[in-house]
Amino acid sequence: MMISRPAIAVVIGLLVALAVIAPLAWLINTRDWGVALMLLVPFIVYGLIRLARALAHWANPPPDMPSRDDGF
C-alpha cells in the first residue's frame, strides 16, 4: 500500500503545527512571562505558512515548462 504525497504532506504539516502551537499556547497561558511570547507569534505563523507552501510544492510539483531546447 502506497501512501500518497499529499496525505504525507498534510500529516507532516499538522504534526509540526501541533508540536509548535500547543506548547506556545500553554506557555502563553500559564507563565507570567508568557505574554512576551506573543511577540514571536507572527514569526511562528509566518514560518508555518512557509512550511505549508513548501509541503504543497513537494506534494504536487508544478509541471515542467517546455524550454527552447525542446524544439517548441
Backbone as JSON Lines, residues from 0, in Angstrom:
{"i":0,"aa":"M","n":[0.85,-1.17,0.0],"ca":[0.0,0.0,0.0],"c":[0.9,1.24,0.0]}
{"i":1,"aa":"M","n":[0.67,2.1,-0.98],"ca":[1.48,3.31,-1.12],"c":[0.67,4.51,-0.64]}
{"i":2,"aa":"I","n":[1.24,5.27,0.28],"ca":[0.57,6.47,0.78],"c":[0.96,7.62,-0.15]}
{"i":3,"aa":"S","n":[-0.02,8.42,-0.53],"ca":[0.24,9.49,-1.49],"c":[0.99,10.65,-0.83]}
{"i":4,"aa":"R","n":[1.7,11.4,-1.65],"ca":[2.45,12.55,-1.16],"c":[1.56,13.61,-0.51]}
{"i":5,"aa":"P","n":[0.38,13.93,-1.09],"ca":[-0.46,14.92,-0.42],"c":[-0.88,14.5,0.99]}
{"i":6,"aa":"A","n":[-1.16,13.21,1.19],"ca":[-1.54,12.74,2.52],"c":[-0.37,12.86,3.5]}
{"i":7,"aa":"I","n":[0.82,12.53,3.03],"ca":[2.01,12.66,3.89],"c":[2.25,14.12,4.22]}
{"i":8,"aa":"A","n":[2.08,15.01,3.25],"ca":[2.29,16.44,3.49],"c":[1.3,16.99,4.52]}
{"i":9,"aa":"V","n":[0.06,16.56,4.44],"ca":[-0.95,17.02,5.41],"c":[-0.6,16.53,6.81]}
{"i":10,"aa":"V","n":[-0.21,15.28,6.93],"ca":[0.13,14.73,8.24],"c":[1.35,15.44,8.82]}
{"i":11,"aa":"I","n":[2.37,15.66,8.01],"ca":[3.57,16.36,8.49],"c":[3.21,17.79,8.92]}
{"i":12,"aa":"G","n":[2.43,18.48,8.1],"ca":[2.03,19.85,8.44],"c":[1.24,19.92,9.73]}
{"i":13,"aa":"L","n":[0.31,19.01,9.91],"ca":[-0.49,19.01,11.14],"c":[0.35,18.68,12.37]}
{"i":14,"aa":"L","n":[1.25,17.73,12.23],"ca":[2.1,17.36,13.37],"c":[3.03,18.5,13.76]}
{"i":15,"aa":"V","n":[3.62,19.18,12.78],"ca":[4.51,20.3,13.09],"c":[3.71,21.44,13.71]}
{"i":16,"aa":"A","n":[2.55,21.75,13.15],"ca":[1.73,22.84,13.7],"c":[1.31,22.52,15.14]}
{"i":17,"aa":"L","n":[0.91,21.3,15.39],"ca":[0.51,20.92,16.74],"c":[1.7,20.96,17.68]}
{"i":18,"aa":"A","n":[2.86,20.51,17.23],"ca":[4.05,20.5,18.07],"c":[4.55,21.9,18.39]}
{"i":19,"aa":"V","n":[4.23,22.87,17.53],"ca":[4.68,24.25,17.76],"c":[3.62,25.06,18.5]}
{"i":20,"aa":"I","n":[2.39,24.97,18.07],"ca":[1.33,25.82,18.63],"c":[0.92,25.4,20.03]}
{"i":21,"aa":"A","n":[0.81,24.1,20.3],"ca":[0.35,23.64,21.62],"c":[1.27,24.1,22.75]}
{"i":22,"aa":"P","n":[2.58,23.87,22.66],"ca":[3.44,24.36,23.75],"c":[3.46,25.89,23.85]}
{"i":23,"aa":"L","n":[3.4,26.55,22.71],"ca":[3.38,28.01,22.72],"c":[2.13,28.53,23.42]}
{"i":24,"aa":"A","n":[0.99,27.98,23.09],"ca":[-0.25,28.41,23.73],"c":[-0.23,28.09,25.22]}
{"i":25,"aa":"W","n":[0.32,26.94,25.58],"ca":[0.39,26.57,27.0],"c":[1.3,27.54,27.77]}
{"i":26,"aa":"L","n":[2.45,27.88,27.19],"ca":[3.35,28.82,27.85],"c":[2.74,30.21,27.97]}
{"i":27,"aa":"I","n":[2.06,30.67,26.94],"ca":[1.42,31.98,26.99],"c":[0.34,32.0,28.07]}
{"i":28,"aa":"N","n":[-0.36,30.89,28.21],"ca":[-1.48,30.83,29.16],"c":[-1.03,30.64,30.6]}
{"i":29,"aa":"T","n":[0.07,29.93,30.84],"ca":[0.39,29.53,32.21],"c":[1.54,30.29,32.85]}
{"i":30,"aa":"R","n":[2.35,30.97,32.1],"ca":[3.51,31.67,32.67],"c":[3.26,33.17,32.69]}
{"i":31,"aa":"D","n":[3.8,33.82,33.71],"ca":[3.67,35.27,33.79],"c":[4.39,35.95,32.63]}
{"i":32,"aa":"W","n":[5.52,35.41,32.23],"ca":[6.29,35.98,31.14],"c":[5.79,35.5,29.79]}
{"i":33,"aa":"G","n":[4.77,34.65,29.79],"ca":[4.25,34.1,28.55],"c":[3.67,35.14,27.61]}
{"i":34,"aa":"V","n":[3.21,36.24,28.17],"ca":[2.65,37.3,27.33],"c":[3.72,37.85,26.38]}
{"i":35,"aa":"A","n":[4.96,37.84,26.82],"ca":[6.05,38.32,25.97],"c":[6.23,37.43,24.74]}
{"i":36,"aa":"L","n":[5.8,36.18,24.84],"ca":[5.89,35.28,23.7],"c":[4.95,35.68,22.56]}
{"i":37,"aa":"M","n":[3.98,36.51,22.87],"ca":[3.07,36.98,21.82],"c":[3.83,37.74,20.74]}
{"i":38,"aa":"L","n":[4.99,38.28,21.08],"ca":[5.8,38.97,20.09],"c":[6.36,38.0,19.05]}
{"i":39,"aa":"L","n":[6.48,36.73,19.41],"ca":[7.0,35.72,18.5],"c":[5.93,35.11,17.6]}
{"i":40,"aa":"V","n":[4.68,35.25,17.97],"ca":[3.59,34.57,17.27],"c":[3.55,34.92,15.77]}
{"i":41,"aa":"P","n":[3.66,36.17,15.36],"ca":[3.62,36.44,13.91],"c":[4.73,35.72,13.14]}
{"i":42,"aa":"F","n":[5.91,35.64,13.73],"ca":[7.02,34.96,13.06],"c":[6.79,33.45,12.99]}
{"i":43,"aa":"I","n":[6.21,32.9,14.03],"ca":[5.91,31.46,14.04],"c":[4.83,31.14,13.01]}
{"i":44,"aa":"V","n":[3.82,31.96,12.94],"ca":[2.76,31.75,11.95],"c":[3.31,31.88,10.54]}
{"i":45,"aa":"Y","n":[4.18,32.87,10.32],"ca":[4.81,33.02,9.02],"c":[5.63,31.78,8.66]}
{"i":46,"aa":"G","n":[6.36,31.24,9.62],"ca":[7.12,30.02,9.39],"c":[6.23,28.84,9.06]}
{"i":47,"aa":"L","n":[5.1,28.74,9.73],"ca":[4.16,27.65,9.44],"c":[3.55,27.81,8.04]}
{"i":48,"aa":"I","n":[3.3,29.03,7.63],"ca":[2.79,29.27,6.28],"c":[3.84,28.88,5.24]}
{"i":49,"aa":"R","n":[5.09,29.26,5.49],"ca":[6.16,28.87,4.56],"c":[6.32,27.35,4.49]}
{"i":50,"aa":"L","n":[6.19,26.69,5.63],"ca":[6.26,25.23,5.66],"c":[5.11,24.63,4.85]}
{"i":51,"aa":"A","n":[3.92,25.18,5.01],"ca":[2.76,24.67,4.26],"c":[2.96,24.84,2.76]}
{"i":52,"aa":"R","n":[3.51,25.97,2.35],"ca":[3.76,26.18,0.91],"c":[4.82,25.21,0.39]}
{"i":53,"aa":"A","n":[5.86,24.97,1.19],"ca":[6.91,24.03,0.77],"c":[6.35,22.61,0.69]}
{"i":54,"aa":"L","n":[5.52,22.23,1.64],"ca":[4.91,20.9,1.6],"c":[3.95,20.77,0.42]}
{"i":55,"aa":"A","n":[3.21,21.83,0.11],"ca":[2.31,21.79,-1.03],"c":[3.09,21.65,-2.33]}
{"i":56,"aa":"H","n":[4.2,22.34,-2.43],"ca":[5.04,22.23,-3.63],"c":[5.63,20.83,-3.74]}
{"i":57,"aa":"W","n":[6.03,20.25,-2.6],"ca":[6.58,18.91,-2.6],"c":[5.51,17.87,-2.96]}
{"i":58,"aa":"A","n":[4.3,18.08,-2.45],"ca":[3.24,17.11,-2.66],"c":[2.7,17.14,-4.09]}
{"i":59,"aa":"N","n":[2.68,18.31,-4.69],"ca":[2.13,18.45,-6.04],"c":[2.98,19.45,-6.82]}
{"i":60,"aa":"P","n":[4.14,19.01,-7.31],"ca":[5.02,19.95,-8.01],"c":[4.38,20.43,-9.31]}
{"i":61,"aa":"P","n":[4.68,21.67,-9.7],"ca":[4.12,22.18,-10.96],"c":[4.72,21.42,-12.14]}
{"i":62,"aa":"P","n":[3.99,21.34,-13.24],"ca":[4.53,20.64,-14.4],"c":[5.72,21.4,-14.97]}
{"i":63,"aa":"D","n":[6.63,20.65,-15.56],"ca":[7.8,21.28,-16.17],"c":[7.38,22.08,-17.4]}
{"i":64,"aa":"M","n":[7.88,23.29,-17.46],"ca":[7.59,24.13,-18.61],"c":[8.56,23.76,-19.73]}
{"i":65,"aa":"P","n":[8.08,23.71,-20.95],"ca":[8.99,23.4,-22.04],"c":[10.0,24.55,-22.23]}
{"i":66,"aa":"S","n":[11.21,24.17,-22.53],"ca":[12.24,25.18,-22.76],"c":[12.49,25.33,-24.27]}
{"i":67,"aa":"R","n":[13.31,26.26,-24.62],"ca":[13.6,26.48,-26.05],"c":[14.38,25.31,-26.64]}
{"i":68,"aa":"D","n":[15.07,24.58,-25.81],"ca":[15.87,23.45,-26.28],"c":[15.0,22.26,-26.66]}
{"i":69,"aa":"D","n":[13.72,22.26,-26.23],"ca":[12.83,21.14,-26.51],"c":[12.25,21.2,-27.91]}
{"i":70,"aa":"G","n":[12.51,22.25,-28.65],"ca":[12.02,22.37,-30.01],"c":[10.65,23.01,-30.14]}
{"i":71,"aa":"F","n":[10.18,23.64,-29.1],"ca":[8.88,24.31,-29.18],"c":[9.04,25.75,-29.48]}
